[in-house]
Amino acid sequence: MQLSRSKMARAVAATGIASVLAMAPLALSTTAIAEPAPAAGTEQVRIADAADGTIDGAIEWFESKDGDTSYEGLCEKAVENAWGTTGIWPSAIAHWQNEKDSGNAHEGDTNPPRGAFVFWNTSQYGHVGIADGEGGFYSTSVNGAIGHGDDLSYFSNYLGWSEGKVPGS
């Protein structure tokens, strides 16, 4: 049932506002049509989304932001965002120290697995990226932006790596 404005005005005058308000949901209703479910065996495989808490998602996040300069000086924020979180550690060096204190740091090991956090002592705040599993990494400050470095020696003072996982978990 759909009422014109003039009919609704006359209804208000004749029957009072309560009757019109009771009819309003009918006047404003819409019909929803559901999508049919896919036939059995035809479901599509879901690819990991960026920042979904997986290694693939974290790497996809970095790849999708290649060339982005908005994270310069915010490497820890970038790796946390890539894993779908933020605000866990104030700096890369604090993240590294936590991994060391927890016994999760692989100091000096230059063979980090894909998705591992990789750390450098570049300043009082340090630097962190995510390993590609082939000797390189994704990070901020690669040619002044988010990018891919082919070798862990791209930055000086490499510290080591820790397991790739949602920070703080």
Steps between C-alpha positions, in 0.01 A plus 500: 500500500645833401350827616547832325590795717155654457325174599730466800420858604125433472545177699682688775219754517226239495639219717782647696873450485496154663320343204739652248806392696364148513472502118841666440699174492273378221548817302878485536557128458716356225528150369832319545603228259749245628786377283477129427760281671771363270449146380684236701865475399508836322603721794793729424821476698544810718837667461649662812418867534762757587533552876293192582741362760677259265846499346349528151280787614792689657711468186203593280450812715859610432477418130177701469671803655816490286625857458285641785693767694243557776667244730848652494637495855218263599642157418358334813155640424529370143586142601229498764245637249610236250405236757166671570579674829664814633639656817670191643857634530619861493795416275676228307773478763235449773347223286844340458573525873168331577588215262841463665353506851244236395769273353353540150785695338738337252793737549724543198323226300483620140259230382160616626197307375230666293294738714753529784567839653852615412673763715784749467664733753490810280423755774367518857166381356642225277343378178275204415367335186347171391714229337409371154655158572751539216759720671314828450234692689214750481527819700473874517803714405590295193600778261298739719173306498340163567673251279696180464868459584678212330748442781504537880816708468293781341502661847802489730520330840274201440383354833309186401145377465200372692200292397245664276167522684246756609700735726422461866339159459 
